[in-house]
Amino acid sequence: MHFNSHFNDIAQSYLFSTVAKKVAAYQAANPDKKVLRLGIGDVTLPLAPAVIKALHAAVDDMSKKETFRGYGPEQGYDFLKESIRGYYKSNGVELENDEIFISDGAKSDLGNILDIFSGDNVVLVPDPVYPVYVDTNTMAGRKVIYMNATEQNGFLPMPDYSVNADIIYLCSPNNPTGAAYSKAQLKQWVDYANAKNAVILYDAAYECFITEDNLARSIFQIEGAKTCAIEFCSFSKTAGFTGTRCGYTVVPFALERDGMSANKMWLRRQTTKFNGVPYIVQRGAAAVFTEEGQKQIKANIAVYQHNAKIIADCMDELGVWYTGGKNSPYIWLKCPGGMDSWQFFDYLLENIQVVGTPGAGFGANGEGFFRLTAFGSEEVTKEAVRRIKKLLQK
């Protein structure tokens, strides 16, 4: 018996675990200090009333023989897929129900989708990058190559036709940088993928924060994307489902390689390895797309958008370079005073008890940068900004 030796090729400590341990150690040594967390991107507002109402009704369904649900379809109930299909249609994208697969969150599917690809595919990811993209491929032994996302290109790298890649990860608006590709820029990526016979794995988890018309909420708004892209999205940031767990993946019928259908392969994978998302959760998710639900979740998102503006305005006032803060809940800032990422983390924690995420944890190009998130309360965000201003204006 042999374990998968590729696990030795990944960092033994996940970035956010390291952050949590450092904060816990500080709090243990300084129990009188109030720590303000602008680090891990978890939401803080409760589920919308329309969602709660639907969840309660679904619980009642499970208490009656006539409406009880056992095993559901692995790819999701039609009532939720129809709601998602309608949402895409409102953004100009036509989908079929069977192109939509309900999941327990984008993170799971971003890793699980790799089951349909062979191990010799070359993977292209941006640097800095959400660690899951790299780690899941490294675990499988795939070759991972990097495209440079830097201050010079606004952390939005573009295709290089001298580079040959089979699987391309794109996230827009981006985690961690908050930068978002325009529709014109995404068209260049779609053309590149089709020319290289590659597949784009497109993470749209933060599409709900987009406010500008020149940006895409879905890669399928781009002509040619259905022959080269799979899209992952989540209710986590859209509707506060980080603890409830629900998302969806769109695998177009038109995506085929080597005479094989990606849609059929993903369906086969899911029916083999996944038993579906709970009926109760799917009922709650469907309520997100009702008129009442949309109004309520947009009010919640507006709170986070306001927090992002508070942080971005602070960076403007301090003259600190950053991306994000608009169309994104993340602010990706350049560490002041030439500090590296972990030095700045310690500097903020020890001096003003504000927690962010060191950019170095997202890749080599993240060194010297730092991520703050807008998912705290307005009160916490304002207090954190007040402390940051006082510290950095010295």
Secondary structure, 3 states (H helix, E strand, C coil): CCCCHHHHHCCCCCHHHHHHHHHHHHHHHCCCCCCEECCCCCCCCCCCHHHHHHHHHHHHHCCCCCCCCCCCCCCCCHHHHHHHHHHHHHCCCCCCHHHEEEECCHHHHHHHHHHHCCCCCEEEEEECCCHHHHHHHHHCCCEEEEEECCCCCCCCCCCCCCCCCCEEEEECCCCCCCCCCEHHHHHHHHHHHHHHCCEEEEECCCHHHCCCCCECCCHHHCCCHHHCEEEEEEHHHHHCCCCCCCEEEECCCCCEECCEEHHHHHHHHHHHHCCCCCHHHHHHHHHCCCHHHHHHHHHHHHHHHHHHHHHHHHHHHHCCCEEECCCCCEEEEECHHHCCHHHHHHHHHHHHCEECEEHHHHCHHHCCEEEEECCCCHHHHHHHHHHHHHHHCC
